Amino acid sequence: MRVSLFVLASLIAGCKKSAPPVDPLDQPLGWAPGITRGTLSNGVQWFAIDGGESTVRLVVRAGSADETADQQGAAAGVAAATSAAPEVGEWGTVLTVTGTDLPVALEKLRDAVCCAAPPDPAAAGYHHTWYAGSNVAVVVTGETADVEAEVKRALGGLASGDVPVRTVPDAPTGTVYDVSVDPGLASAHVRLLSPRPLPGGDTVRWQRERLLEQVGLSILRARLERRSRDVDAPFASASAAVLPAMPGMGVNVLEADGDALEAYAGLLAEGRRLATWGVLNSEIRVAEKAVVDAARAAAPEGPEALAEAVEALVVRGFPVPGSARVAVLAETHVPSFTVAELTDWAHGFLAGGTEVEIVAPTEIPEAAIHEVEARVGAMRLEPPVDQGTLTTLAEPPAPGSIAKRSPVGETGFERWELSNGAVVLVRDMPGPVAFRAVREGGLDGFSDETWRAAALAPAVREASGLGEHDPASITRFLAARDARANASIDAQRAMLSGGSSPEDVGIALQQLHLLMAAPRFTEEGLEAARSRVTADRLERLDDPMEAFEAAWSEALFNDPRRIPIDEQALEAVALGDVEQAWKALFSDPSDFRFVVAGDVPDDFDTLVSRWLASIPSADTGVERKQRKPTRDDEASVSIELRAGLEARAFVRIESGGVLPDGSAATRERARAVAGVLETLLREDLVESAGGLYGVRASVALESWPRPHYVVRAQLTSHPALVDEHAAHAHEAFERFVAAPLDAFYVEKYVEAETKRRDASSSVYWVSAMVDALEWGDDPAAIGDWPKHLAAITPQSLHTDAKAWLRSDYLATGVLKPGEGAVEAPPPLAVGRP
């Protein structure tokens, strides 16, 4: 059969060529709903976000890192010269105007970028280079009508400018060192920065590369955390992260504190181990949840969060803000990462071009650093052992039961009485789950011979593990879960506390079960606890503030239980005594009242029956004792210490005594005394004295051995003015006592407290209920605080201040800079700006 050329040509012409398939990884991420955007002809970008407070931000894609050698400080100087609120970072500058009409705000911002060059030549050069249309963006929230027209009217005349293009420099093969001395540090800080080029853009592929980096660094963080918990750990703490150094570049950062050279050796060793042996499958699975959860949490919600995300996009090239796909991509791609893929990533870790930054209390010779590098280079680093991941912390025991349920007034709490005698109070409400359990009787229930074993017990248990699991396996297990439970002991009480996401409540309850029914105590854990407590004590002695605290306790009290345990006393503590002390405090669930609030799951009663009601009840044998108070109730104390290494001084003034009763109304009045005192201090000191860095007042309330209080005021001051500030603080105390204050002070305090409590979270409700139980209040009355606040008047405050701010029980302490302190900055100007 013959086909004419015409027909054949017609057939060929009629066939459409199919487009090549588009790789899904090359698809753009997309924009969030609610963001309108555009670009003027001169390159100025604008973004409009409906809702929220009326705010206009001008974002300049340049910061302090863009200054030349002769422009140091120019970025901050140019920004500070404007009438907007400036925020200058390494790679970007944001000028903000809030609470005014869009045309007025844009006029202020126009002056910042379009005004005549600053008189200082360095600032003028910086301004000319970076404040150009193609390097500027405007972000508007609130009323967003006519944004494009208003931005064009204000900034349309701005020249586009020939802004330098930042490029990722080729990584040098050698290591760059930056070593400096800061005598004010208690320990050295070491940072390793390893440049890693990343693809730029706003595609799925680009986001996937960032997620891969986050998973790899999450694995490294877990390794560093485990290493920091070892007895022979080379650093006190360490972490790893990715920083946005500049568009198109990722920077892996390892940070550690402790002894400079040993911390550097430890970081190098772990970096080399990662680069040599790669990662384990179990590590990937553990890191997955942390990265996915972080991506979900980072999804911006609300106008303010969207505006901040736009800033991150403009300055640092972060993912397109508000895109719901960012979290979805994490859920999709993170589980697909393989051992081979992440091992390839690991092999490039700590490559050439690594920068080493060390800040230490004393000088570190570079020769000593090279000796460390040689030592680590000669080490044989064994691969990490893949011990797999746990699926549960404990085998499910035979469950107990909930014997009785009853509502607790109108509080939203329900009281559950368990079959083993424990009591659980539950409040189902939105938000993360928080819990706390308290029993009366702590260190004061032990003799002078055994209290040290009880004080050391939480550290030994933590360093030993739980049940059959050592600390390393527990850390790996919990790294992928949002659940935590801790135990602590003070003079009056033993406490279990923690929290979890709603999904991980069962894991948190498993930890509570093991803490009470199967705590683990090993000789290795005892030795690790001794080492940690000793190191902490030595570090605290080197810290000026800790030296102040020690002098303060010695001056006010004569009680060895308030002083850190020394090495000799630690060595005398036996493991059997530690375990016995723990069991005496925590093994009987009937001693505890558990308070839980948050978004508890539907099967929470089943989980409580399985993990809490199953804890066997036992008689602990610890009696609640009343030790004699260690401070004379009629004594005033004054100390001065010259130990500070920083260019700031510190003042503490406190008064204490016995409350007339422990009622909720009286406690509310005591808190009001501290709250109003803080307002008085700020008013008298900030506006009258100047040179002040911080002011705070607080009250501590204790129900045992009798209702008592301590009202404390603390000031951070310029050294040259510390005596003046101390005198002003005493005057504020006297002013409070002398005569009733204006009603303004009470109204301001009540308004602030009402706002704080109206925005209450699960943590607040747990604290409020525990507080009521400890003081013997009716739990159904914890919502009565508005009534107690309303009863506070200027006259009642005056009466309380006269009774409680006692001049015969006033303690004053001053910390001043010692020898070798760095020079203080000039005092702040008197009066508010």
DRENKOLSE-215971 format. One line per 2 residues: their letters; for each residue x, y, z of C-alpha. Coordinates in nm, 3 decimals. Example, Ala and Ser with C-alpha at 12.3 -4.5 7.8 and 13.67 -1.06 7.14 Angstrom:
<atoms>
as = 1.230:-0.450:0.780  1.367:-0.106:0.714
</atoms>
This chain:
<atoms>
mr = 0.000:0.000:0.000  0.137:0.334:-0.102
vs = 0.085:0.656:0.093  0.122:0.987:-0.085
lf = 0.383:1.229:0.040  0.108:1.485:0.100
vl = -0.086:1.251:0.327  0.231:1.150:0.511
as = 0.330:1.512:0.563  -0.019:1.590:0.687
li = -0.003:1.302:0.937  0.336:1.414:1.064
ag = 0.224:1.775:1.097  -0.088:1.668:1.288
ck = 0.109:1.480:1.554  0.190:1.689:1.864
ks = 0.521:1.626:2.028  0.471:1.511:2.386
ap = 0.645:1.731:2.646  0.921:1.564:2.845
pv = 0.807:1.459:3.194  0.872:1.714:3.468
dp = 1.070:1.583:3.763  0.851:1.629:4.076
ld = 1.162:1.738:4.265  1.192:2.039:4.035
qp = 0.841:2.166:4.114  0.820:2.497:4.306
lg = 0.714:2.490:4.668  0.435:2.743:4.624
wa = 0.308:3.032:4.834  0.082:3.039:5.135
pg = -0.273:3.173:5.111  -0.304:3.523:5.253
it = 0.016:3.664:5.105  -0.009:3.907:4.815
rg = 0.319:4.010:4.654  0.470:4.200:4.369
tl = 0.783:4.377:4.243  0.821:4.738:4.131
sn = 1.011:4.822:3.814  1.313:4.930:4.021
gv = 1.336:4.591:4.192  1.167:4.675:4.523
qw = 0.961:4.374:4.636  0.642:4.414:4.840
fa = 0.441:4.164:5.041  0.095:4.223:5.193
id = -0.036:3.998:5.471  -0.392:4.050:5.590
gg = -0.466:4.073:5.962  -0.262:4.131:6.274
es = -0.121:4.456:6.410  -0.057:4.734:6.164
tv = 0.315:4.693:6.097  0.545:4.784:5.810
rl = 0.889:4.628:5.778  1.158:4.736:5.537
vv = 1.398:4.446:5.480  1.744:4.513:5.338
ra = 1.939:4.212:5.218  2.262:4.323:5.387
gs = 2.401:4.323:5.738  2.716:4.345:5.944
ad = 2.885:4.064:5.748  2.874:4.283:5.436
et = 3.084:4.561:5.586  3.427:4.613:5.438
ad = 3.735:4.648:5.657  3.691:5.027:5.677
qq = 3.313:5.009:5.737  3.304:4.832:6.075
ga = 2.982:4.931:6.255  2.835:5.100:5.948
aa = 2.539:4.859:5.918  2.420:4.935:6.270
gv = 2.502:5.306:6.235  2.296:5.351:5.919
aa = 1.999:5.163:6.068  2.014:5.349:6.400
at = 2.001:5.685:6.225  1.642:5.619:6.112
sa = 1.321:5.682:6.306  1.224:5.314:6.272
ap = 1.309:5.032:6.513  1.621:4.868:6.364
ev = 1.737:4.507:6.388  2.074:4.437:6.226
ge = 2.191:4.082:6.169  2.487:3.930:5.988
wg = 2.316:3.905:5.653  2.012:4.130:5.678
tv = 1.867:4.447:5.829  1.502:4.502:5.925
lt = 1.354:4.847:5.997  1.009:4.834:6.159
vt = 0.732:5.091:6.208  0.431:4.979:6.412
gt = 0.088:5.118:6.492  0.054:5.391:6.232
dl = -0.105:5.443:5.889  0.067:5.282:5.592
pv = 0.152:5.613:5.414  0.306:5.756:5.734
al = 0.504:5.437:5.801  0.632:5.424:5.444
ek = 0.734:5.788:5.462  0.953:5.709:5.765
lr = 1.104:5.412:5.586  1.153:5.612:5.266
da = 1.374:5.849:5.463  1.589:5.554:5.563
vc = 1.670:5.442:5.210  1.626:5.756:5.002
ca = 1.775:6.020:5.230  2.102:6.194:5.164
ap = 2.410:5.986:5.228  2.516:5.973:5.595
pd = 2.790:6.220:5.682  3.030:5.949:5.795
pa = 3.224:5.829:5.486  3.218:5.464:5.594
aa = 2.842:5.470:5.656  2.787:5.660:5.330
gy = 2.977:5.398:5.133  2.784:5.113:5.295
hh = 2.451:5.291:5.237  2.530:5.358:4.872
tw = 2.627:4.994:4.811  2.342:4.807:4.980
ya = 2.040:5.039:5.016  1.923:4.995:4.657
gs = 1.585:4.902:4.511  1.692:4.557:4.397
nv = 1.806:4.482:4.753  1.498:4.604:4.940
av = 1.162:4.447:5.030  0.860:4.588:5.213
vv = 0.640:4.362:5.429  0.301:4.499:5.540
tg = 0.059:4.343:5.791  -0.276:4.472:5.914
et = -0.474:4.685:5.670  -0.330:4.596:5.329
ad = -0.547:4.797:5.089  -0.353:4.983:4.816
ve = -0.018:4.842:4.932  0.131:4.836:4.582
ae = 0.029:5.196:4.509  0.159:5.324:4.843
vk = 0.490:5.138:4.812  0.531:5.271:4.459
ra = 0.457:5.626:4.577  0.715:5.601:4.858
lg = 0.990:5.392:4.700  0.923:5.402:4.328
gl = 1.193:5.663:4.281  1.462:5.458:4.450
as = 1.739:5.365:4.206  1.772:4.996:4.138
gd = 2.141:5.001:4.217  2.425:4.773:4.118
vp = 2.430:4.552:4.428  2.729:4.315:4.454
vr = 2.641:3.951:4.396  2.737:3.725:4.683
tv = 2.906:3.408:4.570  3.006:3.099:4.760
pd = 3.386:3.107:4.772  3.585:2.796:4.701
ap = 3.656:2.624:5.031  4.026:2.645:5.114
tg = 4.207:2.323:5.197  4.351:2.452:5.522
tv = 4.186:2.508:5.858  4.124:2.865:5.973
yd = 4.170:2.940:6.345  4.011:3.216:6.553
vs = 4.127:3.194:6.915  4.043:3.462:7.171
vd = 4.050:3.512:7.548  3.756:3.611:7.772
pg = 3.848:3.597:8.142  3.481:3.626:8.236
la = 3.404:3.274:8.112  3.377:2.986:8.356
sa = 3.460:2.737:8.078  3.582:2.752:7.721
hv = 3.353:2.748:7.417  3.462:2.575:7.099
rl = 3.290:2.596:6.759  3.370:2.419:6.434
ls = 3.217:2.558:6.114  3.227:2.343:5.804
pr = 3.106:2.515:5.481  2.875:2.296:5.272
pl = 2.738:2.437:4.943  2.365:2.376:4.904
pg = 2.147:2.422:4.596  1.961:2.752:4.594
gd = 1.603:2.816:4.492  1.252:2.738:4.605
tv = 1.200:2.391:4.458  1.110:2.060:4.620
rw = 1.463:1.934:4.544  1.613:2.231:4.729
qr = 1.394:2.169:5.033  1.474:1.797:5.029
er = 1.848:1.875:5.045  1.789:2.092:5.349
ll = 1.587:1.816:5.516  1.868:1.568:5.449
eq = 2.110:1.806:5.617  1.878:1.837:5.917
vg = 1.848:1.460:5.959  2.225:1.418:5.941
ls = 2.284:1.687:6.201  2.010:1.542:6.422
il = 2.203:1.213:6.421  2.524:1.395:6.510
ra = 2.349:1.589:6.789  2.228:1.264:6.942
rl = 2.582:1.123:6.935  2.726:1.438:7.094
er = 2.460:1.436:7.363  2.532:1.072:7.450
rs = 2.906:1.144:7.460  2.856:1.441:7.693
rd = 2.689:1.207:7.945  2.985:0.969:7.969
vd = 3.205:0.966:8.279  3.508:1.067:8.070
ap = 3.318:1.311:7.847  3.556:1.562:7.681
fa = 3.294:1.840:7.690  3.018:1.947:7.926
sa = 2.763:1.987:7.646  2.765:1.999:7.267
sa = 2.529:2.050:6.974  2.516:2.063:6.595
av = 2.310:2.282:6.363  2.293:2.435:6.018
lp = 2.324:2.812:5.994  2.221:3.034:5.700
am = 2.562:3.188:5.642  2.468:3.328:5.306
pg = 2.243:3.237:5.012  2.349:2.906:4.867
mg = 2.569:2.799:5.158  2.497:2.576:5.455
vn = 2.731:2.579:5.752  2.749:2.283:5.984
vl = 2.822:2.404:6.334  2.946:2.194:6.623
ea = 2.960:2.369:6.957  3.089:2.250:7.293
dg = 3.183:2.394:7.628  3.429:2.275:7.891
da = 3.807:2.247:7.864  3.901:2.402:7.529
le = 4.153:2.146:7.407  3.961:1.841:7.527
ay = 3.635:1.977:7.384  3.810:2.037:7.051
ag = 3.949:1.683:7.057  3.604:1.540:7.131
ll = 3.436:1.732:6.851  3.705:1.634:6.604
ae = 3.679:1.269:6.705  3.302:1.256:6.665
gr = 3.321:1.445:6.335  3.586:1.203:6.205
rl = 3.385:0.903:6.324  3.080:1.030:6.136
at = 3.278:1.104:5.820  3.461:0.769:5.834
wg = 3.186:0.523:5.922  2.868:0.702:5.816
vl = 2.533:0.655:5.989  2.324:0.364:6.114
ns = 1.974:0.273:6.004  1.848:0.292:6.363
ei = 1.989:0.645:6.393  1.794:0.757:6.087
rv = 1.470:0.620:6.226  1.527:0.801:6.556
ae = 1.609:1.132:6.383  1.307:1.117:6.153
ka = 1.044:1.218:6.407  1.248:1.507:6.544
vv = 1.295:1.659:6.197  0.935:1.603:6.087
da = 0.798:1.748:6.410  1.026:2.051:6.373
ar = 0.900:2.107:6.017  0.540:2.093:6.139
aa = 0.611:2.333:6.423  0.793:2.575:6.192
ap = 0.494:2.617:5.960  0.402:2.982:6.029
eg = 0.053:3.058:6.154  -0.087:3.408:6.176
pe = 0.019:3.738:6.019  0.318:3.800:6.247
al = 0.468:3.457:6.183  0.411:3.492:5.809
ae = 0.583:3.831:5.811  0.886:3.687:5.991
av = 0.894:3.402:5.740  0.896:3.655:5.454
ea = 1.196:3.823:5.620  1.373:3.486:5.630
lv = 1.297:3.433:5.262  1.427:3.775:5.157
vr = 1.740:3.773:5.374  1.841:3.409:5.388
gf = 1.658:3.233:5.111  1.457:3.008:5.343
pv = 1.163:2.810:5.197  0.872:3.005:5.057
pg = 0.691:3.123:5.371  0.370:2.971:5.486
sa = 0.365:2.695:5.229  0.173:2.405:5.376
rv = 0.382:2.184:5.152  0.695:2.240:5.364
av = 0.564:2.019:5.645  0.410:1.777:5.394
la = 0.743:1.745:5.215  0.913:1.659:5.543
et = 0.652:1.390:5.610  0.699:1.259:5.255
hv = 1.074:1.270:5.200  1.235:1.227:5.541
ps = 1.115:0.864:5.578  1.264:0.790:5.234
ft = 1.621:0.880:5.332  1.849:0.577:5.319
va = 2.166:0.475:5.500  2.362:0.508:5.173
el = 2.229:0.859:5.105  2.304:0.989:5.452
td = 2.639:0.814:5.461  2.734:1.002:5.144
wa = 2.636:1.319:5.327  2.844:1.215:5.628
hg = 3.156:1.146:5.419  3.170:1.515:5.332
fl = 3.150:1.631:5.690  3.437:1.846:5.832
ag = 3.602:1.871:5.492  3.861:2.133:5.395
gt = 3.787:2.489:5.488  3.671:2.416:5.842
ev = 3.694:2.717:6.070  3.781:2.665:6.437
ei = 3.661:2.927:6.687  3.779:2.901:7.049
va = 3.694:3.145:7.327  3.865:3.048:7.653
pt = 3.926:3.206:7.996  4.303:3.187:7.937
ei = 4.526:3.193:7.632  4.541:2.878:7.416
pe = 4.863:2.847:7.208  4.805:2.739:6.850
aa = 5.076:2.476:6.895  4.859:2.308:7.159
ih = 4.571:2.298:6.912  4.790:2.128:6.651
ev = 4.896:1.871:6.912  4.530:1.788:6.967
ea = 4.475:1.750:6.592  4.774:1.515:6.568
rv = 4.647:1.310:6.861  4.299:1.275:6.714
ga = 4.445:1.200:6.371  4.636:0.906:6.518
mr = 4.335:0.764:6.701  4.169:0.446:6.588
le = 3.802:0.536:6.589  3.577:0.234:6.613
pp = 3.245:0.243:6.428  2.934:0.311:6.636
vd = 2.752:0.000:6.751  2.404:-0.043:6.612
qg = 2.203:-0.158:6.911  1.874:-0.103:6.736
tl = 1.588:0.102:6.877  1.354:0.013:7.159
tt = 0.985:-0.021:7.087  0.885:0.031:7.450
la = 1.063:0.115:7.775  0.884:-0.141:7.988
ep = 0.688:-0.461:7.948  0.321:-0.393:8.023
pa = 0.256:-0.505:8.382  -0.068:-0.651:8.510
pg = -0.288:-0.340:8.518  -0.449:-0.194:8.825
si = -0.772:-0.001:8.808  -0.940:0.332:8.868
ak = -1.147:0.268:9.180  -1.337:0.595:9.190
rs = -1.398:0.905:8.975  -1.542:1.237:9.087
pv = -1.548:1.595:8.950  -1.349:1.867:9.127
ge = -1.603:2.148:9.144  -1.614:2.367:8.832
tg = -1.237:2.352:8.770  -1.252:2.108:8.479
fe = -1.047:1.858:8.680  -1.164:1.505:8.756
rw = -1.028:1.314:9.056  -0.933:0.949:9.002
el = -0.856:0.726:9.300  -0.641:0.431:9.188
sn = -0.647:0.079:9.325  -0.295:0.119:9.470
ga = -0.387:0.429:9.672  -0.249:0.693:9.434
vv = -0.464:0.990:9.335  -0.469:1.140:8.984
lv = -0.633:1.474:8.904  -0.693:1.514:8.530
rd = -0.795:1.820:8.327  -0.858:1.765:7.955
mp = -0.778:2.086:7.766  -0.602:2.195:7.444
gp = -0.223:2.194:7.435  0.070:1.974:7.534
va = 0.030:1.745:7.833  0.200:1.855:8.158
fr = 0.212:1.657:8.482  0.352:1.680:8.831
av = 0.337:1.453:9.135  0.442:1.564:9.483
re = 0.482:1.392:9.818  0.546:1.566:10.147
gg = 0.883:1.493:10.305  1.220:1.539:10.138
ld = 1.580:1.570:10.256  1.464:1.689:10.598
gf = 1.318:1.344:10.650  1.668:1.193:10.655
sd = 1.929:1.195:10.928  2.254:1.391:10.918
et = 2.426:1.065:10.817  2.198:0.969:10.529
wr = 2.074:1.292:10.368  2.371:1.314:10.128
aa = 2.278:0.977:9.977  1.925:1.109:9.918
al = 2.057:1.433:9.767  2.276:1.236:9.524
ap = 2.006:0.982:9.433  1.852:1.166:9.130
av = 2.196:1.210:8.966  2.291:0.845:9.026
re = 1.959:0.719:8.891  1.989:0.938:8.581
as = 2.342:0.814:8.511  2.237:0.451:8.565
gl = 1.922:0.429:8.354  1.578:0.279:8.407
ge = 1.479:-0.083:8.441  1.689:-0.287:8.200
hd = 1.801:0.012:7.995  2.118:0.216:8.024
pa = 2.110:0.595:7.967  2.237:0.567:7.607
si = 1.957:0.334:7.496  1.697:0.551:7.670
tr = 1.835:0.863:7.503  1.810:0.699:7.160
fl = 1.457:0.584:7.235  1.335:0.923:7.358
aa = 1.508:1.122:7.082  1.222:1.042:6.844
rd = 0.952:1.107:7.103  0.826:1.411:7.287
ar = 0.806:1.266:7.638  1.005:1.339:7.951
an = 0.981:1.259:8.323  1.221:1.370:8.595
as = 1.255:1.326:8.969  1.385:1.583:9.216
id = 1.421:1.620:9.592  1.441:1.930:9.808
aq = 1.422:1.987:10.182  1.045:1.958:10.210
ra = 0.930:1.735:9.925  1.001:1.477:9.658
ml = 0.862:1.548:9.312  0.805:1.381:8.977
sg = 0.741:1.614:8.685  0.747:1.630:8.308
gs = 0.528:1.642:8.003  0.466:1.502:7.658
sp = 0.288:1.551:7.331  -0.063:1.400:7.329
ed = 0.070:1.117:7.111  0.345:1.021:7.355
vg = 0.157:1.026:7.685  0.199:0.649:7.716
ia = 0.578:0.682:7.692  0.578:0.948:7.968
lq = 0.369:0.720:8.192  0.612:0.433:8.124
ql = 0.894:0.653:8.252  0.696:0.732:8.567
hl = 0.627:0.363:8.618  0.996:0.274:8.590
lm = 1.107:0.566:8.809  0.889:0.434:9.091
aa = 0.879:0.058:9.034  1.214:-0.022:8.868
pr = 1.476:0.252:8.917  1.825:0.150:8.813
ft = 2.134:0.210:9.030  2.483:0.097:8.923
ee = 2.836:0.157:9.046  2.912:0.318:8.711
gl = 2.617:0.552:8.763  2.741:0.643:9.111
ea = 3.087:0.722:8.980  2.942:0.927:8.692
ar = 2.723:1.120:8.935  3.019:1.188:9.163
sr = 3.223:1.316:8.871  2.941:1.533:8.741
vt = 2.857:1.684:9.080  3.226:1.749:9.149
ad = 3.278:1.915:8.812  2.965:2.123:8.861
rl = 3.083:2.231:9.205  3.426:2.334:9.077
er = 3.272:2.523:8.786  3.031:2.697:9.021
ld = 3.316:2.806:9.246  3.475:2.976:8.945
dp = 3.151:3.156:8.861  3.121:3.497:9.034
me = 2.745:3.458:9.079  2.789:3.115:9.233
af = 3.055:3.257:9.463  2.799:3.519:9.564
ea = 2.534:3.251:9.626  2.777:3.057:9.846
aw = 2.865:3.369:10.048  2.495:3.453:10.074
se = 2.403:3.109:10.210  2.694:3.112:10.453
al = 2.597:3.456:10.586  2.226:3.381:10.624
fn = 2.225:3.014:10.721  2.421:2.760:10.917
dp = 2.304:2.452:10.732  2.533:2.203:10.552
rr = 2.237:2.093:10.339  2.244:2.430:10.163
ip = 2.610:2.395:10.064  2.730:2.185:9.765
id = 2.861:1.845:9.876  3.242:1.832:9.868
eq = 3.449:1.551:9.715  3.528:1.383:10.048
al = 3.161:1.360:10.141  3.076:1.228:9.793
ea = 3.327:0.947:9.824  3.167:0.840:10.152
va = 2.825:0.788:9.988  2.752:0.417:9.932
lg = 2.542:0.286:9.643  2.315:0.087:9.876
dv = 2.230:0.399:10.076  2.148:0.588:9.755
eq = 1.913:0.315:9.634  1.747:0.285:9.975
aw = 1.694:0.661:9.995  1.532:0.665:9.649
ka = 1.299:0.379:9.735  1.208:0.545:10.063
lf = 1.094:0.855:9.873  0.952:0.727:9.545
sd = 0.843:0.363:9.577  0.500:0.417:9.736
ps = 0.247:0.560:9.485  -0.007:0.617:9.764
df = 0.221:0.897:9.892  0.177:1.092:9.566
rf = -0.097:1.299:9.411  -0.052:1.315:9.033
vv = -0.184:1.626:8.855  -0.221:1.609:8.474
ag = -0.351:1.872:8.232  -0.351:1.893:7.853
dv = -0.489:1.723:7.546  -0.498:1.374:7.697
pd = -0.582:1.090:7.456  -0.915:0.908:7.461
df = -0.756:0.598:7.617  -0.585:0.791:7.896
dt = -0.776:0.602:8.164  -0.649:0.274:8.017
lv = -0.291:0.407:8.017  -0.323:0.523:8.378
sr = -0.460:0.183:8.482  -0.173:0.006:8.306
wl = 0.122:0.222:8.410  0.031:0.409:8.731
as = -0.228:0.192:8.904  0.003:-0.109:8.855
ip = 0.286:0.035:9.068  0.292:-0.176:9.387
sa = 0.220:0.011:9.708  0.482:-0.001:9.982
dt = 0.552:0.150:10.322  0.854:0.377:10.270
gv = 0.923:0.431:10.636  1.032:0.793:10.587
er = 0.890:1.015:10.858  0.812:1.379:10.798
kq = 1.039:1.570:11.035  1.052:1.934:11.133
rk = 1.407:2.060:11.147  1.484:2.371:11.346
pt = 1.503:2.683:11.126  1.863:2.774:11.058
rd = 1.825:3.151:11.042  1.755:3.391:11.328
de = 1.418:3.552:11.253  1.527:3.882:11.404
as = 1.866:3.923:11.235  1.958:4.162:10.955
vs = 2.253:4.062:10.738  2.475:4.255:10.499
ie = 2.754:4.116:10.279  2.980:4.255:10.007
lr = 3.177:4.033:9.773  3.440:4.133:9.519
ag = 3.445:3.834:9.287  3.290:3.957:8.966
le = 3.473:3.920:8.637  3.210:4.092:8.429
ar = 3.156:4.463:8.388  2.832:4.451:8.588
af = 2.751:4.448:8.958  2.467:4.272:9.139
vr = 2.249:4.368:9.436  2.008:4.147:9.632
ie = 1.776:4.260:9.911  1.527:4.032:10.079
sg = 1.295:4.019:10.376  1.110:3.720:10.514
gv = 0.909:3.583:10.798  0.599:3.392:10.901
lp = 0.266:3.446:10.725  -0.045:3.490:10.940
dg = -0.196:3.190:10.762  -0.153:2.983:10.449
sa = -0.482:3.066:10.281  -0.507:3.132:9.908
at = -0.609:3.492:9.976  -0.301:3.555:10.193
re = -0.070:3.398:9.936  -0.225:3.616:9.666
ra = -0.156:3.924:9.878  0.207:3.817:9.926
ra = 0.252:3.782:9.550  0.100:4.129:9.504
va = 0.356:4.277:9.745  0.639:4.142:9.529
gv = 0.472:4.245:9.203  0.411:4.603:9.311
le = 0.759:4.625:9.465  0.906:4.543:9.125
tl = 0.706:4.828:8.970  0.833:5.066:9.238
lr = 1.192:4.958:9.184  1.169:5.006:8.809
ed = 1.011:5.346:8.853  1.262:5.470:9.112
lv = 1.574:5.318:8.958  1.524:5.322:8.583
es = 1.383:5.674:8.571  1.584:5.828:8.855
ag = 1.919:5.654:8.878  2.007:5.524:8.530
gl = 2.292:5.278:8.469  2.065:4.984:8.544
yg = 2.064:4.661:8.341  1.786:4.466:8.508
vr = 1.531:4.476:8.793  1.324:4.195:8.936
as = 1.124:4.124:9.251  0.974:3.789:9.352
va = 0.826:3.605:9.649  0.892:3.249:9.762
le = 0.615:3.085:9.965  0.656:2.766:10.169
sw = 0.387:2.581:10.364  0.620:2.379:10.586
pr = 0.726:2.373:10.866  0.487:2.669:10.893
ph = 0.352:2.919:10.639  0.638:3.155:10.562
yv = 0.763:3.382:10.285  1.071:3.552:10.141
vr = 1.031:3.870:9.933  1.341:3.928:9.722
aq = 1.453:4.217:9.500  1.748:4.180:9.261
lt = 1.926:4.445:9.053  2.194:4.417:8.786
sh = 2.387:4.741:8.792  2.674:4.943:8.652
pa = 2.964:4.898:8.902  3.013:5.270:8.946
lv = 2.649:5.308:9.054  2.596:4.993:9.257
de = 2.601:5.166:9.596  2.360:5.430:9.469
ha = 2.127:5.162:9.335  2.134:4.970:9.662
ah = 2.039:5.290:9.845  1.754:5.356:9.599
ah = 1.627:4.999:9.645  1.621:5.045:10.024
ea = 1.429:5.368:9.969  1.173:5.181:9.757
fe = 1.123:4.934:10.043  1.078:5.223:10.288
rf = 0.842:5.408:10.052  0.625:5.096:10.027
va = 0.605:5.072:10.407  0.563:5.443:10.482
ap = 0.219:5.513:10.331  -0.046:5.361:10.102
ld = 0.043:5.382:9.734  -0.166:5.529:9.457
af = -0.438:5.296:9.326  -0.256:5.298:8.991
yv = -0.002:5.045:9.120  -0.269:4.798:9.231
ek = -0.466:4.837:8.908  -0.155:4.781:8.697
yv = -0.061:4.468:8.889  -0.413:4.320:8.882
ea = -0.443:4.389:8.508  -0.111:4.218:8.431
et = -0.192:3.916:8.649  -0.538:3.881:8.498
kr = -0.397:3.878:8.145  -0.131:3.624:8.242
rd = -0.377:3.383:8.399  -0.649:3.425:8.137
as = -0.392:3.296:7.885  -0.336:2.994:8.108
ss = -0.180:2.678:7.972  -0.175:2.320:8.093
vy = 0.142:2.402:8.290  -0.044:2.679:8.476
wv = -0.333:2.452:8.572  -0.098:2.179:8.693
sa = 0.095:2.434:8.903  -0.226:2.584:9.044
mv = -0.363:2.245:9.147  -0.034:2.126:9.299
da = -0.011:2.456:9.488  -0.362:2.407:9.626
le = -0.287:2.050:9.734  0.039:2.148:9.905
wg = -0.127:2.428:10.101  -0.435:2.227:10.193
dd = -0.678:2.439:9.988  -1.006:2.307:9.859
pa = -0.905:2.192:9.506  -1.244:2.305:9.378
ai = -1.152:2.665:9.467  -0.843:2.704:9.244
gd = -1.048:2.915:9.004  -1.128:3.171:9.277
wp = -0.818:3.382:9.209  -1.016:3.674:9.052
kh = -1.198:3.714:9.385  -0.868:3.724:9.574
la = -0.716:3.973:9.329  -1.021:4.198:9.353
ai = -0.979:4.214:9.733  -0.632:4.373:9.703
tp = -0.646:4.748:9.770  -0.385:5.019:9.833
qs = -0.466:5.000:10.205  -0.435:4.619:10.221
lh = -0.104:4.640:10.034  0.022:4.901:10.279
td = -0.079:4.684:10.574  0.095:4.381:10.424
ak = 0.407:4.577:10.333  0.440:4.711:10.689
aw = 0.400:4.359:10.829  0.612:4.167:10.580
lr = 0.891:4.399:10.456  1.058:4.394:10.793
sd = 1.354:4.621:10.857  1.469:4.387:11.138
yl = 1.495:4.096:10.895  1.650:4.267:10.593
at = 1.935:4.092:10.416  2.147:4.286:10.164
gv = 2.419:4.145:9.941  2.636:4.321:9.682
lk = 2.860:4.160:9.420  3.122:4.393:9.275
pg = 3.383:4.332:9.004  3.706:4.188:9.137
eg = 4.062:4.215:9.019  4.103:4.172:8.643
av = 3.745:4.261:8.559  3.689:4.397:8.210
ea = 3.612:4.765:8.178  3.245:4.851:8.222
pp = 3.048:5.020:7.945  2.931:5.376:8.019
pl = 2.616:5.403:8.235  2.286:5.427:8.056
av = 2.139:5.775:8.025  1.908:5.877:8.307
gr = 1.542:5.869:8.215  1.348:5.670:7.962
p = 1.420:5.722:7.592
</atoms>
